[in-house]
Amino acid sequence: MAITNFFANVELKDYGKLTDCEFVTEQLAKSLIESFFDEFRKEKGLNSFIYTAIKDSIVETAASSNLYKTLAKKLTTFVCPLVSQIADKFDFSD
């Protein structure tokens, strides 16, 4: 679900940034947090517009928290080598 959220959150105009380790790491950290809330929603059967609005607010707030920064920092060691491999194989420039 995190990968689905990742690509749902990355705008088409930002696909050129998929070779930027910092960009990918930040987007993936945000997507992981969002996926946690999505799994909770599915488990509890919460499908209302209100829950979605609350979830979106929490995710946006969490994206500026220490939890997010710590998660992004830990992901860097895993994500950056993968991003480097992608950059070597694909050209996302315009």
C-alpha positions as CSV (number, residue, x, y, z in Angstrom):
1,M,0.0,0.0,0.0
2,A,2.9,2.4,0.7
3,I,4.1,2.1,-2.9
4,T,0.6,2.8,-4.2
5,N,0.4,5.8,-1.9
6,F,3.8,6.9,-3.0
7,F,2.9,7.0,-6.7
8,A,-0.5,8.5,-5.9
9,N,1.2,11.4,-4.0
10,V,3.9,12.1,-6.6
11,E,2.6,14.5,-9.2
12,L,3.4,13.8,-12.9
13,K,5.5,16.9,-13.1
14,D,7.7,15.5,-10.3
15,Y,8.6,12.2,-11.9
16,G,11.9,13.8,-12.9
17,K,12.7,13.9,-9.2
18,L,12.5,10.1,-8.9
19,T,16.3,10.1,-9.1
20,D,16.6,12.6,-6.2
21,C,17.3,10.6,-3.0
22,E,16.0,13.3,-0.7
23,F,12.7,13.7,-2.6
24,V,12.0,10.0,-2.9
25,T,12.9,9.4,0.8
26,E,10.6,12.2,2.0
27,Q,7.7,11.0,-0.2
28,L,8.2,7.4,0.9
29,A,8.2,8.4,4.6
30,K,5.0,10.3,4.1
31,S,3.5,7.4,2.2
32,L,4.4,5.0,4.9
33,I,2.6,7.1,7.5
34,E,-0.4,7.5,5.2
35,S,-0.5,3.7,4.7
36,F,-0.5,3.1,8.4
37,F,-3.7,5.2,8.7
38,D,-5.2,3.5,5.6
39,E,-4.7,0.1,7.1
40,F,-6.3,1.2,10.3
41,R,-9.2,2.6,8.3
42,K,-9.7,-0.7,6.5
43,E,-9.4,-2.7,9.6
44,K,-12.0,-0.6,11.4
45,G,-14.3,-0.2,8.4
46,L,-14.0,3.6,8.5
47,N,-14.9,4.8,5.0
48,S,-16.5,8.2,5.7
49,F,-15.4,11.5,4.2
50,I,-14.8,12.8,7.7
51,Y,-12.3,10.1,8.5
52,T,-10.5,10.8,5.2
53,A,-10.3,14.5,6.0
54,I,-9.0,13.8,9.5
55,K,-6.5,11.3,8.1
56,D,-5.2,13.8,5.5
57,S,-4.8,16.4,8.2
58,I,-2.9,14.0,10.5
59,V,-0.6,12.9,7.7
60,E,0.2,16.5,6.7
61,T,0.9,17.4,10.3
62,A,3.0,14.2,10.8
63,A,5.0,15.1,7.7
64,S,6.6,17.9,9.7
65,S,7.1,16.0,12.9
66,N,10.2,14.4,14.5
67,L,8.7,10.9,13.8
68,Y,8.7,11.8,10.1
69,K,12.2,13.2,10.1
70,T,13.5,10.1,12.0
71,L,11.7,7.7,9.6
72,A,13.0,9.6,6.5
73,K,16.6,9.5,7.9
74,K,16.4,5.8,8.5
75,L,14.9,5.2,5.1
76,T,17.8,7.1,3.4
77,T,20.3,4.2,3.9
78,F,17.9,1.9,2.1
79,V,16.4,4.2,-0.5
80,C,19.4,6.1,-1.7
81,P,21.2,3.1,-3.2
82,L,18.0,2.1,-5.0
83,V,17.5,5.6,-6.3
84,S,21.0,5.6,-7.6
85,Q,20.4,2.4,-9.5
86,I,17.2,3.8,-11.0
87,A,19.1,6.9,-12.0
88,D,21.7,4.8,-13.8
89,K,19.1,2.8,-15.7
90,F,16.4,5.4,-16.5
91,D,16.2,8.9,-17.9
92,F,13.4,10.9,-16.3
93,S,14.4,14.2,-17.8
94,D,12.1,16.1,-20.1
